[in-house]
Amino acid sequence: MDKRFLDIDGVCEFTSLSKSTIYKRVMNDTIPYCKVGKRIIFDKEQVSAWILNGGQMTDDIPAFKNFLN
């Protein structure tokens, strides 16, 4: 079964980016993510759309954290 939500290690493997790069993008809000408590999670579908958009956030890729409010 394919997981929809990824943790930091999963998104690193999925994107081939390093942990430090992912953490920098989270700090700068330049990758779709959600913080649940102390954990950072990523929606695989939104990360895929982000990749297809050249790593740029657009209005078509809503910030995942907005879905949990």
TORPA-4810 file (N, C-alpha, C, O; in nm, 3 decimals):
<nodes>
NODE_1_0.084_-0.117_0.000_0.000_0.000_0.000_0.089_0.125_0.000_0.186_0.133_0.075_M
NODE_2_0.055_0.218_-0.083_0.131_0.342_-0.097_0.086_0.441_0.010_-0.034_0.464_0.027_D
NODE_3_0.183_0.499_0.081_0.150_0.595_0.186_0.122_0.732_0.127_0.196_0.779_0.040_K
NODE_4_0.015_0.797_0.174_-0.017_0.932_0.126_0.065_1.038_0.199_0.105_1.138_0.139_R
NODE_5_0.090_1.016_0.328_0.162_1.114_0.407_0.303_1.065_0.434_0.326_0.947_0.463_F
NODE_6_0.398_1.157_0.424_0.538_1.123_0.441_0.596_1.199_0.559_0.558_1.313_0.587_L
NODE_7_0.690_1.135_0.628_0.766_1.206_0.730_0.890_1.265_0.662_0.903_1.259_0.540_D
NODE_8_0.979_1.323_0.740_1.095_1.390_0.682_1.182_1.292_0.603_1.231_1.327_0.495_I
NODE_9_1.203_1.172_0.654_1.283_1.073_0.582_1.215_1.032_0.452_1.280_1.014_0.349_D
NODE_10_1.083_1.016_0.457_1.009_0.977_0.337_1.014_1.083_0.229_1.029_1.050_0.111_G
NODE_11_1.000_1.210_0.268_1.003_1.317_0.168_1.145_1.333_0.112_1.161_1.370_-0.005_V
NODE_12_1.246_1.307_0.193_1.384_1.312_0.143_1.406_1.205_0.037_1.465_1.231_-0.068_C
NODE_13_1.357_1.085_0.065_1.370_0.976_-0.033_1.287_1.005_-0.158_1.334_0.982_-0.270_E
NODE_14_1.166_1.055_-0.140_1.076_1.084_-0.252_1.131_1.193_-0.344_1.116_1.186_-0.466_F
NODE_15_1.194_1.295_-0.285_1.242_1.410_-0.364_1.390_1.404_-0.397_1.438_1.480_-0.481_T
NODE_16_1.463_1.314_-0.333_1.610_1.305_-0.347_1.680_1.431_-0.295_1.790_1.463_-0.340_S
NODE_17_1.616_1.501_-0.202_1.676_1.617_-0.139_1.725_1.578_0.001_1.673_1.484_0.061_L
NODE_18_1.824_1.650_0.051_1.878_1.621_0.183_1.784_1.673_0.292_1.698_1.758_0.267_S
NODE_19_1.803_1.620_0.413_1.722_1.666_0.526_1.741_1.815_0.549_1.645_1.887_0.577_K
NODE_20_1.865_1.862_0.538_1.889_2.005_0.564_1.817_2.091_0.461_1.767_2.199_0.495_S
NODE_21_1.812_2.047_0.336_1.740_2.123_0.232_1.591_2.125_0.262_1.527_2.229_0.249_T
NODE_22_1.536_2.011_0.301_1.393_2.005_0.333_1.363_2.095_0.452_1.267_2.172_0.448_I
NODE_23_1.445_2.088_0.558_1.422_2.173_0.675_1.431_2.322_0.640_1.354_2.402_0.692_Y
NODE_24_1.523_2.358_0.552_1.534_2.499_0.508_1.408_2.541_0.434_1.357_2.652_0.455_K
NODE_25_1.357_2.455_0.348_1.236_2.488_0.272_1.114_2.497_0.364_1.025_2.579_0.341_R
NODE_26_1.110_2.414_0.468_1.002_2.423_0.567_1.011_2.556_0.640_0.911_2.625_0.656_V
NODE_27_1.132_2.594_0.684_1.151_2.721_0.755_1.108_2.840_0.670_1.054_2.937_0.722_M
NODE_28_1.132_2.831_0.539_1.099_2.941_0.448_0.961_2.927_0.384_0.924_3.007_0.298_N
NODE_29_0.884_2.825_0.425_0.752_2.798_0.366_0.757_2.786_0.215_0.672_2.841_0.145_D
NODE_30_0.856_2.713_0.165_0.868_2.696_0.020_0.846_2.551_-0.022_0.882_2.512_-0.133_T
NODE_31_0.786_2.471_0.066_0.745_2.334_0.035_0.615_2.310_0.113_0.604_2.354_0.227_I
NODE_32_0.518_2.242_0.053_0.394_2.216_0.126_0.416_2.116_0.240_0.469_2.007_0.217_P
NODE_33_0.377_2.153_0.360_0.396_2.068_0.478_0.292_2.101_0.583_0.217_2.199_0.571_Y
NODE_34_0.288_2.019_0.686_0.201_2.044_0.800_0.277_2.004_0.926_0.348_1.904_0.928_C
NODE_35_0.260_2.082_1.029_0.323_2.051_1.157_0.215_1.997_1.249_0.116_2.066_1.276_K
NODE_36_0.233_1.877_1.298_0.141_1.813_1.391_0.219_1.790_1.520_0.302_1.699_1.530_V
NODE_37_0.192_1.874_1.618_0.274_1.871_1.738_0.415_1.914_1.700_0.436_2.023_1.646_G
NODE_38_0.510_1.828_1.728_0.650_1.857_1.691_0.688_1.792_1.558_0.796_1.816_1.506_K
NODE_39_0.599_1.710_1.504_0.628_1.638_1.379_0.592_1.721_1.258_0.494_1.795_1.258_R
NODE_40_0.674_1.708_1.155_0.646_1.770_1.026_0.606_1.658_0.932_0.679_1.560_0.917_I
NODE_41_0.490_1.673_0.868_0.445_1.572_0.772_0.418_1.640_0.638_0.395_1.760_0.629_I
NODE_42_0.422_1.558_0.534_0.407_1.607_0.397_0.303_1.522_0.326_0.303_1.399_0.339_F
NODE_43_0.215_1.587_0.251_0.117_1.519_0.167_0.187_1.486_0.035_0.230_1.576_-0.037_D
NODE_44_0.197_1.358_0.004_0.271_1.314_-0.114_0.216_1.376_-0.243_0.293_1.410_-0.332_K
NODE_45_0.083_1.391_-0.252_0.022_1.450_-0.372_0.064_1.596_-0.388_0.092_1.641_-0.499_E
NODE_46_0.067_1.670_-0.277_0.106_1.811_-0.285_0.255_1.825_-0.315_0.296_1.916_-0.388_Q
NODE_47_0.336_1.736_-0.259_0.480_1.740_-0.289_0.502_1.707_-0.437_0.588_1.767_-0.500_V
NODE_48_0.426_1.613_-0.491_0.437_1.580_-0.634_0.402_1.701_-0.720_0.472_1.732_-0.816_S
NODE_49_0.293_1.771_-0.685_0.254_1.891_-0.759_0.362_1.998_-0.748_0.391_2.068_-0.845_A
NODE_50_0.421_2.011_-0.629_0.528_2.107_-0.606_0.650_2.075_-0.694_0.711_2.166_-0.752_W
NODE_51_0.684_1.947_-0.705_0.796_1.905_-0.790_0.766_1.937_-0.936_0.851_1.992_-1.006_I
NODE_52_0.645_1.903_-0.982_0.606_1.929_-1.121_0.605_2.078_-1.153_0.618_2.118_-1.269_L
NODE_53_0.590_2.160_-1.050_0.591_2.305_-1.067_0.732_2.363_-1.051_0.748_2.484_-1.034_N
NODE_54_0.831_2.278_-1.055_0.970_2.325_-1.047_1.011_2.368_-0.908_1.101_2.450_-0.893_G
NODE_55_0.946_2.313_-0.805_0.981_2.347_-0.668_0.931_2.483_-0.624_0.982_2.540_-0.528_G
NODE_56_0.831_2.533_-0.693_0.773_2.664_-0.660_0.633_2.645_-0.604_0.557_2.561_-0.652_Q
NODE_57_0.600_2.723_-0.502_0.465_2.722_-0.448_0.377_2.811_-0.536_0.421_2.916_-0.582_M
NODE_58_0.255_2.767_-0.560_0.159_2.846_-0.636_0.025_2.842_-0.564_0.009_2.772_-0.465_T
NODE_59_-0.070_2.916_-0.615_-0.205_2.913_-0.559_-0.271_2.776_-0.582_-0.363_2.739_-0.510_D
NODE_60_-0.222_2.702_-0.684_-0.276_2.570_-0.712_-0.231_2.467_-0.609_-0.291_2.360_-0.599_D
NODE_61_-0.126_2.499_-0.532_-0.075_2.409_-0.430_-0.098_2.477_-0.295_-0.010_2.545_-0.244_I
NODE_62_-0.217_2.458_-0.236_-0.244_2.525_-0.108_-0.152_2.473_0.001_-0.112_2.357_-0.001_P
NODE_63_-0.119_2.558_0.094_-0.036_2.516_0.206_-0.113_2.409_0.282_-0.225_2.432_0.327_A
NODE_64_-0.054_2.295_0.295_-0.115_2.179_0.361_-0.157_2.214_0.503_-0.258_2.163_0.552_F
NODE_65_-0.081_2.299_0.570_-0.113_2.330_0.709_-0.248_2.399_0.722_-0.308_2.394_0.830_K
NODE_66_-0.297_2.461_0.616_-0.428_2.526_0.621_-0.543_2.427_0.628_-0.652_2.463_0.673_N
NODE_67_-0.522_2.304_0.586_-0.627_2.205_0.586_-0.661_2.157_0.727_-0.771_2.106_0.749_F
NODE_68_-0.570_2.171_0.820_-0.592_2.119_0.954_-0.647_2.223_1.050_-0.676_2.191_1.165_L
NODE_69_-0.662_2.346_1.006_-0.715_2.451_1.094_-0.865_2.449_1.097_-0.926_2.531_1.166_N
</nodes>
